[in-house]
């Protein structure tokens, strides 16, 4: 931490297994094992924390085509092949200005097999410098399913607009996505950077509840191509699978009020690093933001 600021580290990692690895459901578990043992050993407590808003994101592994590798509930295992290179990233913001001191390359024995890994790059971002370009009109692409509880129903003509067949489909509410990004921001920001400024911790909590309503009221969904998927996110006490419904796809938001826009351009860039929704520490809720430039 630098004089009331806070740093976010994004570490890009490549791996190749020495043997065939079959993994279900999330390949992020491989990256998590590497992070605990080699890349972020001094931050083991953060990695294992169950805090909903912890400042950590561990991605799924991606193949050479950029496809995030994970399995839906009751679907096939993901296969990692020896000689193939897979890619991932870990982003974190250590508390108290703590630094990172990763082992940059080597072999590691994981619960899934022996793996060669190497760190491709390390980016350092300061929260005070974050801010989306292009303002309050942008695409949100959910690269991996996001576990967001608040949903709305939208209507779509499935036959090209003739109006004879209408489909109903659910999407995450814009307010729930934007409000989550603010809560994530305020949960890790030093007092000088909490939003809205100036803002102590108690005031921040009160404003977050109000912000969810404001964001919902003044954010339009101009386009949505979203599908819901079922994921296995753990085991229950009786050994049965615990499942959750996530959302994957693309939406275009248009924010119509300045107050919300000024906050969102900061908080959503942080969310682009740390994710949105539950289970960000195992690769869910990875997003990509793109400014919308009308033709």
C-alpha positions in Angstrom: 0.0 0.0 0.0 1.4 3.4 -1.0 0.2 6.5 0.9 -3.5 5.6 1.1 -3.5 3.6 -2.1 -3.7 -0.1 -2.7 -2.1 -2.4 -5.2 -3.6 -5.2 -7.2 -1.3 -7.8 -8.7 -2.2 -9.9 -11.7 0.0 -12.9 -12.4 -0.2 -14.7 -15.7 0.9 -18.3 -15.5 1.5 -21.0 -18.1 1.6 -24.7 -17.3 2.2 -28.0 -19.0 1.5 -31.4 -17.3 3.9 -34.3 -17.4 1.0 -36.8 -17.7 -2.7 -36.8 -18.7 -4.8 -35.1 -16.1 -8.5 -35.6 -15.8 -10.3 -33.0 -13.7 -13.9 -32.2 -12.8 -15.4 -29.7 -12.6 -13.0 -26.7 -12.5 -9.4 -26.6 -13.8 -8.8 -23.6 -11.5 -8.1 -26.2 -8.8 -4.8 -26.9 -10.6 -3.8 -23.3 -10.6 -4.9 -22.9 -6.9 -2.5 -25.8 -6.0 0.3 -24.1 -7.8 -0.4 -20.8 -6.2 -0.5 -22.3 -2.6 2.7 -24.3 -3.1 4.9 -22.0 -5.3 3.6 -18.7 -6.6 1.9 -17.2 -3.5 3.0 -19.3 -0.6 3.0 -16.3 1.8 -0.7 -15.7 0.9 -2.0 -19.1 1.6 -4.5 -17.8 4.2 -6.0 -15.4 1.7 -6.3 -18.2 -0.9 -8.1 -20.5 1.5 -10.3 -17.8 3.0 -14.1 -18.2 2.5 -14.7 -14.4 2.7 -17.3 -13.5 0.1 -15.5 -10.3 -0.9 -11.9 -11.5 -0.6 -9.5 -9.7 -3.0 -8.5 -12.8 -4.9 -9.4 -14.3 -8.3 -8.0 -17.6 -9.6 -8.9 -18.3 -13.2 -9.8 -21.5 -15.0 -7.1 -22.8 -17.2 -7.5 -21.8 -20.9 -6.4 -23.8 -23.9 -4.5 -22.4 -27.0 -7.8 -21.2 -28.4 -8.6 -19.2 -25.3 -11.5 -21.4 -24.1 -11.9 -21.5 -20.4 -11.8 -25.2 -19.3 -14.5 -26.2 -16.8 -17.3 -28.8 -16.7 -21.0 -28.2 -16.2 -22.9 -30.4 -13.7 -22.9 -34.1 -14.7 -20.8 -33.4 -17.8 -17.5 -34.8 -18.9 -14.1 -34.3 -17.2 -11.7 -31.7 -18.6 -8.5 -33.3 -20.0 -5.1 -31.7 -19.7 -2.6 -33.4 -22.1 1.2 -33.6 -21.7 3.1 -31.4 -24.1 0.1 -29.0 -24.4 0.4 -25.5 -22.8 -2.4 -24.1 -20.8 -2.8 -20.5 -19.5 -4.3 -18.9 -16.4 -4.0 -15.9 -14.1 -4.2 -15.1 -10.4 -5.1 -11.6 -9.3 -4.9 -10.5 -5.7 -4.6 -7.4 -3.5 -2.7 -8.3 -0.3 -3.7 -6.4 2.8 -1.5 -4.0 4.6 0.7 -3.4 1.6 2.2 -6.9 1.7 4.2 -7.8 -1.4 4.4 -11.0 -3.4 7.6 -13.1 -3.9 6.7 -15.8 -6.3 8.8 -18.7 -7.5 8.9 -17.8 -11.1 9.2 -21.3 -12.6 9.7 -25.0 -11.8 8.0 -28.3 -11.2 5.2 -28.8 -8.7 3.5 -32.0 -7.5 -0.2 -31.3 -7.3 -3.0 -33.6 -6.2 -3.7 -34.0 -10.0 -0.2 -34.8 -11.2 3.2 -33.3 -11.7 3.2 -30.0 -13.6 5.8 -27.7 -15.1 4.8 -24.0 -14.6 6.3 -20.7 -15.4 5.2 -17.1 -14.7 4.7 -15.2 -17.9 4.1 -11.7 -16.5 3.2 -9.8 -13.4 1.1 -6.6 -13.7 0.8 -4.1 -10.8 -2.3 -1.8 -10.7 -3.0 0.9 -8.2 -6.7 1.3 -7.2 -6.4 5.1 -7.4 -5.6 4.8 -11.2 -8.4 2.5 -12.2 -11.1 3.8 -14.5 -12.8 2.4 -17.6 -12.5 4.3 -20.9 -15.6 5.0 -22.8 -17.8 6.0 -19.9 -21.1 4.4 -19.0 -22.0 2.4 -22.1 -20.2 -0.9 -22.3 -20.4 -4.6 -22.9 -20.1 -7.1 -20.0 -19.0 -10.5 -21.2 -19.2 -13.3 -18.6 -16.3 -15.5 -19.7 -17.1 -18.0 -17.0 -20.5 -18.5 -15.2 -21.3 -15.8 -12.7 -23.1 -16.8 -9.5 -25.4 -13.7 -9.1 -28.6 -14.2 -7.2 -30.8 -11.3 -8.4 -32.3 -11.9 -11.9 -34.8 -10.4 -14.2 -36.9 -11.9 -17.0 -36.5 -10.7 -20.6 -38.5 -11.4 -23.7 -37.0 -12.4 -27.1 -38.7 -13.1 -30.4 -37.2 -16.4 -31.4 -38.3 -16.3 -35.1 -36.7 -13.1 -36.2 -39.1 -10.6 -34.8 -42.4 -11.8 -36.3 -43.9 -11.8 -32.8 -45.4 -15.3 -33.1 -43.0 -17.0 -30.8 -41.8 -15.3 -27.7 -39.2 -16.8 -25.4 -38.6 -15.9 -21.7 -35.1 -16.0 -20.4 -33.4 -14.8 -17.2 -30.4 -12.5 -16.9 -28.6 -11.1 -13.9 -29.9 -7.7 -13.0 -27.6 -4.8 -13.9 -28.0 -3.5 -10.3 -26.8 -6.8 -8.8 -23.7 -6.8 -10.9 -22.8 -3.1 -10.4 -23.6 -3.2 -6.7 -21.4 -6.3 -6.2 -18.5 -4.4 -7.8 -19.0 -1.5 -5.4 -19.1 -3.8 -2.4 -15.9 -5.6 -3.6 -14.2 -2.2 -4.1 -15.2 -0.8 -0.7 -14.3 -4.1 1.1 -10.6 -3.7 0.2 -10.1 0.1 -0.5 -8.4 2.2 2.1 -10.6 5.0 3.6 -9.3 7.6 1.1 -10.5 5.5 -1.8 -13.9 4.3 -0.5 -16.8 5.3 -2.6 -18.5 7.8 -2.6 -15.8 10.1 -1.3 -15.2 10.9 1.5 -16.6 7.8 3.1 -16.0 6.0 6.4 -16.8 2.2 6.7 -20.3 2.7 8.2 -21.3 5.2 5.6 -20.0 3.0 2.8 -22.2 0.1 4.0 -25.3 2.3 4.0 -24.5 3.8 0.6 -24.0 0.3 -0.9 -27.6 -0.6 -0.2 -28.9 2.6 -1.8 -26.5 2.3 -4.7 -28.0 -1.1 -5.7 -31.4 0.7 -6.2 -29.9 3.6 -8.0 -27.9 1.4 -10.3 -31.0 -0.7 -11.1 -33.1 2.4 -11.8 -30.7 4.1 -14.2 -29.0 1.2 -16.0 -30.6 -0.1 -19.2 -29.8 -3.5 -20.7 -29.6 -2.6 -24.4 -28.7 -6.2 -25.5 -28.4 -9.5 -23.8 -27.3 -13.0 -25.0 -27.3 -14.9 -21.8 -27.8 -18.5 -20.9 -28.1 -20.2 -17.5 -26.0 -23.2 -16.6 -25.9 -25.6 -13.6 -22.5 -26.1 -11.9 -21.3 -28.4 -9.1 -19.7 -26.1 -6.6 -19.1 -28.6 -3.7 -20.4 -31.4 -1.7 -23.1 -31.4 1.0 -22.8 -33.0 4.4 -24.5 -36.2 3.1 -22.0 -36.5 0.2 -24.4 -35.3 -2.5 -23.4 -32.7 -5.0 -24.1 -29.0 -4.2 -25.2 -27.2 -7.3 -25.6 -23.6 -8.3 -27.0 -21.8 -11.3 -24.7 -19.4 -13.1 -25.0 -17.1 -16.0 -22.7 -16.9 -19.1 -22.9 -14.7 -22.1 -22.8 -11.0 -23.1 -24.8 -7.9 -22.2 -24.6 -4.2 -23.1 -25.3 -1.7 -20.4 -26.2 2.0 -20.7 -25.9 4.0 -17.5 -28.0 7.1 -17.6 -27.0 9.0 -14.5 -23.7 10.6 -13.7 -23.4 9.5 -10.0 -23.6 5.8 -10.9 -21.4 6.2 -13.9 -18.6 7.9 -11.9 -18.5 5.0 -9.5 -18.9 2.1 -11.9 -16.1 3.1 -14.2 -13.8 2.5 -11.3 -15.4 -0.5 -9.6 -16.0 -2.5 -12.7 -12.4 -2.3 -13.8 -11.4 -3.8 -10.5 -14.1 -6.5 -11.1 -12.5 -7.2 -14.4 -9.4 -8.3 -12.4 -11.1 -9.9 -9.4 -14.4 -11.2 -10.9 -18.1 -10.8 -10.0 -20.2 -12.9 -7.7 -19.6 -16.0 -5.5 -16.7 -18.5 -6.0 -14.3 -16.0 -7.7 -11.5 -17.9 -6.0 -12.2 -21.0 -8.1 -12.5 -19.2 -11.4 -16.2 -18.3 -11.6 -17.4 -14.8 -12.5 -14.6 -13.9 -14.8 -15.6 -10.9 -16.9 -14.4 -8.9 -19.8 -15.5 -5.2 -20.4 -15.5 -3.5 -23.8 -16.6 0.1 -24.4 -19.6 0.4 -26.8 -18.9 2.7 -29.7 -22.1 3.3 -31.7 -21.5 3.3 -35.4 
